[in-house]
Amino acid sequence: MSKISLIIILFFYGPGFSQNLVESLIDNDCMEHGSASILVKNIKTGEIVLEFDADRSLPTASIQKILSTASALKVKGKNYRYKTVIGYSGLFSDQTIRGDLVIKGSGDPTIGSDHFDNIPDLEEIAFQLLKTLREKGVHTIDGNILVDESALSGQKTPSGWPWADLGNYYGAGHWAINFNNNEYQLKFVQNSNTGELTTIHSIIPSIDGFSIKNEVRTGPVGSGDRAYIYAGPYSNNAVVRGTIPPGNGLFTIRGSITNPPSYFATFLGDYLKSNGIRITGNTGIRDIPIPISEELYNIYSPQLSEIARITNFESVNLFAEALMKLTCNSTTPPSSFECGRDFMKEFWEDQGVGMSGAFIVDGSGLSPRNTSSARTFNDILQIIYNDTSWFETFSVTLPEMGKEGTLKYMMKNNPHKLKVLAKSGYIGRQRSYAGYIFTQSKQILSFCIILDNYSCSSGVVRNRIEKFLTRIPEVMKK
């Protein structure tokens, strides 16, 4: 922290308590080489409660999901549902579909996801499709099983995502057809010898034609999960490197499925064949629309409000990217990803937010090249609050600190009984939080804290942010 910055703080807030509160976040023992952007505002009066370098653009991490979830809810409405259609092209006669079985993707990221109750998994979908075919009297599909990917053109992962993230579950891409959060489990047989090569026990689900080269070794006691999978979209090969802790059982990490539509189609085809449906053709993926003669089975997602809630509660990158693409207002974009990204920035500008310092690379915050300022996030939170319906819909998607989601274990010590609804963010040497604070005196504050390139542990920084938030009401009394 520079001397000039500290003088500004002391002039604005006075010496003593305010100085100590600010220094609790930006003291030299953690932030000597780092940057901070902080703003706390009374959202009813517009009064600035606390501010430090609030226009500084810094990496956002997962508070970026505020932009994608809030804009999708406003544009599509809380009751919106994705619809995925399984049907056939051509004609049906003599117990035979003379055409292709078509899976028309919609971009639904929730199919088979364990984040929701009462969502059918892939086996249930296959069973219901088989049931429908039998009821219709179908014995043969004289054609292929095709995935219609035309609903989502272009790239499946943002170009700004680090290579080291793409093969892991949090780096899963988004397709027109997705399932099981687009992730698989990779299980290792542990051993007790530090430095010894491990062995892979299994991949669940098993993916035909996908191989993983194992370079994972045993780490020291207490080292935890330090294994990373390296693979990109459409890849048939991956390599896993790093270490796992010693032990005598199985240890599981999660990877991203590199081609979900292909796996989906293959699974359905194999299931139908094994249950007596003859299929003459192969599986394939098409990026142009395939006309459907008759719908056989439809898959509906949960309501958008629930998808947005899980996105923010569990910080699911896949869902955030899906919601950003959902805001694309072009029917034939060259890239649905770029269309959604550009629309999201234009959307917030149209709402009156100054976005000149906001650089949007994705909808989830996984890219370290997403940057924005504390003031921009406070302006967004203010605009949402000013629209009663929007605020009611969006605010319930934010977890309450100390009780829910990724914030469940924060602010257990809460002397002023604050209610904090917020989104957290974390990437290497960066932490961010943004949301609303409800005080016992009926005040409502918006806040954003972004700390970048700190040198102490992330746990220390998180604890300091927690203490900073709990003491904000004391500043308001000064």
Residue pairs with C-beta under 8 A, 6 or more apart in sequence:
1 23
1 26
1 27
1 28
1 31
5 52
5 53
6 19
9 18
9 19
9 22
9 52
10 18
10 19
12 51
13 19
13 22
13 50
13 475
13 478
14 478
17 474
17 475
17 478
18 50
18 475
18 478
21 50
21 468
21 471
21 472
21 474
21 475
22 38
22 50
22 52
24 464
24 467
24 468
25 31
25 36
25 38
25 52
25 449
25 451
25 464
25 465
25 468
26 34
26 36
26 52
26 451
29 456
30 454
30 455
30 456
30 460
30 461
30 464
31 451
31 454
31 455
32 455
33 453
33 455
34 429
34 451
34 452
34 453
34 454
34 455
35 53
35 56
35 58
35 451
35 452
35 453
36 52
36 53
36 56
36 58
36 449
36 450
36 451
36 452
37 52
37 53
37 54
37 55
37 56
37 57
37 58
37 373
37 374
37 375
37 448
37 449
37 450
38 50
38 51
38 52
38 53
38 54
38 374
38 448
38 449
38 450
39 48
39 50
39 51
39 52
39 54
39 374
39 375
39 377
39 378
39 447
39 448
40 48
40 49
40 50
40 51
40 437
40 445
40 446
40 447
40 472
41 47
41 48
41 49
41 378
41 382
41 445
41 446
41 447
42 48
42 49
42 443
42 444
42 445
43 381
43 382
43 385
43 436
43 444
43 445
43 446
44 443
44 444
46 382
49 445
49 472
49 475
49 476
50 472
50 475
53 374
54 373
54 374
54 375
54 378
55 357
55 373
55 375
56 373
56 374
56 450
57 357
57 358
57 359
57 371
57 372
57 373
58 371
58 372
58 373
58 430
58 432
58 450
58 452
59 368
59 369
59 370
59 371
59 427
59 430
59 432
59 450
59 452
60 365
60 370
60 371
60 372
60 425
60 432
60 450
61 365
61 370
61 425
61 426
61 427
61 430
61 431
61 432
62 315
62 317
62 364
62 365
62 366
62 423
62 424
62 425
62 426
62 432
63 365
63 377
63 423
63 424
63 425
63 432
63 433
63 434
63 448
63 450
64 320
64 360
64 362
64 363
64 364
64 365
64 370
64 372
64 425
65 311
65 312
65 315
65 320
65 363
65 364
65 365
65 423
66 312
66 377
66 380
66 381
66 423
66 434
67 324
67 344
67 348
67 360
67 363
67 380
68 311
68 320
68 321
68 323
68 324
68 327
68 344
68 363
68 364
69 308
69 311
69 312
69 320
69 323
69 394
69 397
70 380
70 384
70 390
70 394
71 323
71 324
71 327
71 344
71 347
71 348
72 304
72 308
72 323
72 324
72 326
72 327
73 304
73 305
73 308
73 390
73 393
73 394
73 397
74 347
74 390
75 326
75 327
75 347
76 304
76 326
76 327
77 304
78 303
78 304
78 305
78 393
79 303
79 304
79 305
80 303
80 304
80 326
81 300
81 301
81 302
81 303
81 304
82 106
82 107
82 108
82 110
82 300
82 301
83 106
83 108
83 298
83 299
83 300
83 301
84 103
84 104
84 105
84 106
84 108
84 111
84 177
84 298
84 299
84 300
85 102
85 103
85 104
85 106
85 292
85 295
85 297
85 298
85 299
86 101
86 102
86 103
86 104
86 125
86 129
86 268
86 295
86 296
86 297
86 298
86 299
87 101
87 102
87 104
87 292
87 293
87 294
87 295
87 296
87 297
88 97
88 99
88 100
88 101
88 102
88 141
88 143
88 292
88 293
88 294
88 296
89 99
89 100
89 102
89 143
89 290
89 291
89 292
89 293
90 97
90 98
90 99
90 100
90 143
90 293
91 97
91 98
91 99
91 293
92 98
92 136
92 138
92 293
92 294
95 137
95 138
95 139
95 140
96 138
96 139
96 140
96 141
96 142
97 138
97 140
97 141
97 142
97 143
98 142
98 143
99 142
99 143
99 293
100 141
100 143
100 144
100 145
100 146
100 281
100 290
101 141
101 143
101 144
101 145
101 146
101 268
101 279
102 146
102 147
102 148
102 290
102 292
103 145
103 146
103 147
103 148
103 177
103 261
103 264
103 265
103 268
104 148
104 151
104 290
104 292
105 147
105 148
105 149
105 151
105 152
105 175
105 176
105 177
105 261
106 151
106 176
107 151
107 152
107 174
107 175
107 176
107 178
107 322
107 325
107 326
107 336
108 178
108 299
108 301
108 322
109 174
109 178
109 181
109 182
109 301
109 307
109 316
109 318
109 319
109 321
109 322
110 116
110 119
110 178
110 301
110 302
110 307
110 319
111 119
111 120
111 122
111 125
111 177
111 178
111 179
111 180
111 299
111 301
112 119
112 120
112 121
112 122
112 125
112 179
112 180
112 181
113 119
113 179
113 180
113 181
114 180
114 181
115 181
115 310
115 314
115 316
116 302
116 306
116 310
119 302
120 128
120 299
121 179
121 180
122 179
122 180
122 264
122 267
123 271
125 268
125 297
125 299
126 267
126 268
126 271
126 272
127 271
128 297
129 268
129 272
129 296
129 297
130 271
130 272
130 275
130 277
132 296
132 297
133 272
133 277
133 296
136 296
138 277
139 276
139 277
139 278
140 277
140 278
140 279
140 280
141 272
141 277
141 278
141 279
141 280
141 281
142 280
142 281
143 279
143 280
143 281
144 279
144 281
144 282
144 283
144 284
145 265
145 268
145 269
145 279
145 281
145 282
145 283
145 284
146 265
146 283
146 284
146 285
146 286
146 290
147 176
147 177
147 261
147 262
147 264
147 265
147 283
147 284
147 285
147 286
148 176
148 286
148 289
148 290
149 175
149 176
149 177
149 261
149 285
149 286
149 287
150 176
150 286
150 287
150 288
150 289
150 290
151 176
151 336
152 174
152 175
152 176
152 325
152 336
153 287
153 332
153 333
153 334
153 335
153 336
154 333
154 334
154 335
154 336
154 337
154 338
155 335
155 337
155 338
156 173
156 174
156 175
156 233
156 337
157 166
157 171
157 173
157 174
157 232
157 233
158 321
158 337
158 341
158 361
158 362
158 366
158 367
159 361
160 361
160 362
160 367
160 368
160 369
160 370
161 171
161 362
161 366
161 367
162 366
162 367
162 368
163 230
163 232
164 228
164 230
165 171
165 366
166 173
166 230
166 231
166 232
166 233
166 256
167 228
167 229
167 230
167 231
167 232
167 238
167 240
167 255
167 256
167 258
168 228
168 229
168 253
168 254
168 255
168 256
169 181
169 183
169 254
169 255
169 256
170 317
170 366
171 256
171 317
171 366
172 181
172 182
172 183
172 256
172 257
172 317
172 318
173 182
173 233
173 256
173 258
173 318
173 321
174 182
174 318
174 321
174 322
174 325
174 337
175 182
175 260
175 261
176 261
177 260
177 261
177 264
178 260
178 318
178 322
179 260
179 263
179 264
180 205
180 257
181 316
181 318
182 256
182 257
182 260
182 318
183 254
183 255
183 256
183 257
184 203
184 204
184 205
184 207
184 254
184 255
184 256
184 257
185 202
185 203
185 204
185 252
185 253
185 254
185 255
186 200
186 203
186 212
186 229
186 240
186 252
186 253
186 254
186 255
187 200
187 201
187 202
187 203
187 204
187 250
187 251
187 252
188 198
188 199
188 200
188 201
188 214
188 216
188 227
188 244
188 250
188 251
188 252
188 253
189 198
189 199
189 200
189 201
189 250
190 198
190 218
190 244
190 245
190 246
190 247
190 248
190 249
190 250
190 251
191 198
191 218
191 246
191 247
191 248
192 218
192 246
192 247
192 248
193 218
193 246
194 218
194 219
194 220
194 246
195 217
195 218
196 217
196 218
197 214
197 215
197 216
197 217
198 214
198 216
198 217
198 218
198 244
199 214
200 212
200 214
201 250
203 210
203 212
205 263
207 257
207 263
208 266
209 236
210 236
210 237
210 238
210 258
211 236
211 237
211 238
212 229
212 237
212 238
212 239
212 240
212 255
213 237
213 238
213 239
213 240
214 239
214 240
215 239
215 240
215 241
215 242
216 227
216 240
216 241
216 242
216 243
216 244
217 242
217 243
218 243
218 244
218 245
218 246
219 226
219 243
219 244
219 245
219 246
220 245
220 246
221 245
221 246
222 245
223 243
223 244
223 245
224 245
225 244
225 245
225 251
225 253
226 242
226 243
226 244
227 240
227 241
227 242
227 243
227 244
227 253
228 240
228 241
228 242
229 238
229 239
229 240
229 253
229 255
229 256
230 238
230 239
230 240
230 241
231 237
231 238
231 239
231 255
231 256
231 258
232 258
233 258
233 259
234 258
234 259
235 258
236 258
238 255
238 258
240 253
240 255
244 251
244 253
245 251
257 263
261 285
262 283
262 285
265 283
265 284
265 285
266 283
269 279
269 283
272 279
273 279
301 307
304 323
305 393
305 396
305 397
307 319
307 322
307 323
308 323
308 394
308 397
309 396
309 397
310 316
310 319
311 319
311 320
311 323
311 397
312 397
312 398
312 399
312 405
312 423
313 397
313 399
313 404
313 405
313 406
314 405
314 406
315 405
315 406
315 423
315 424
317 364
317 365
317 366
318 364
320 362
320 363
320 364
320 365
321 337
321 362
321 363
321 364
323 363
324 337
324 340
324 341
324 344
324 362
324 363
324 364
325 336
325 337
325 339
325 340
325 363
326 340
327 340
327 343
327 344
327 347
328 336
328 339
328 340
328 343
329 339
329 343
330 339
333 339
340 363
341 360
341 361
341 362
341 363
344 360
344 363
345 355
345 358
345 360
348 355
348 358
348 380
349 355
351 380
351 383
352 379
352 383
353 376
353 379
353 380
353 383
354 375
354 376
354 379
355 376
357 371
357 372
357 373
357 376
358 371
358 372
358 373
358 376
359 369
359 370
359 371
359 372
360 370
361 367
361 369
361 370
362 370
365 425
365 427
366 427
368 427
368 428
368 430
372 450
373 448
373 450
374 434
374 448
374 449
374 450
375 448
377 434
377 448
378 434
378 446
378 447
378 448
381 434
381 435
381 436
381 446
381 448
382 446
384 390
384 391
384 394
384 395
385 391
385 436
385 444
385 446
395 421
395 436
398 421
398 422
398 423
398 435
398 436
399 405
399 406
399 407
399 408
399 421
399 422
399 423
400 407
400 419
400 420
400 421
401 407
401 410
401 411
401 420
401 421
401 422
401 469
402 408
402 409
402 410
402 411
402 412
402 414
402 420
406 424
407 420
407 422
407 424
410 424
410 462
410 466
411 418
411 420
411 466
411 469
411 470
413 470
414 470
415 470
416 439
416 440
416 470
416 473
416 474
417 440
418 437
418 438
418 439
418 440
418 469
418 470
418 472
418 473
419 437
419 438
420 435
420 436
420 437
420 438
420 469
421 435
421 436
421 438
422 433
422 434
422 435
422 436
422 447
423 433
423 434
423 435
424 431
424 432
424 433
425 431
425 432
425 433
426 432
426 458
429 452
429 453
429 454
429 455
429 458
430 450
430 451
430 452
430 453
430 454
431 449
431 450
431 451
431 454
431 458
431 461
431 462
431 465
432 448
432 449
432 450
432 451
433 447
433 448
433 449
433 465
433 469
434 446
434 447
434 448
434 449
435 446
435 447
436 444
436 445
436 446
436 447
437 444
437 445
437 446
437 447
437 469
437 472
438 444
439 445
439 473
439 476
440 473
441 473
443 476
445 472
447 469
447 472
449 465
449 468
451 461
451 465
454 461
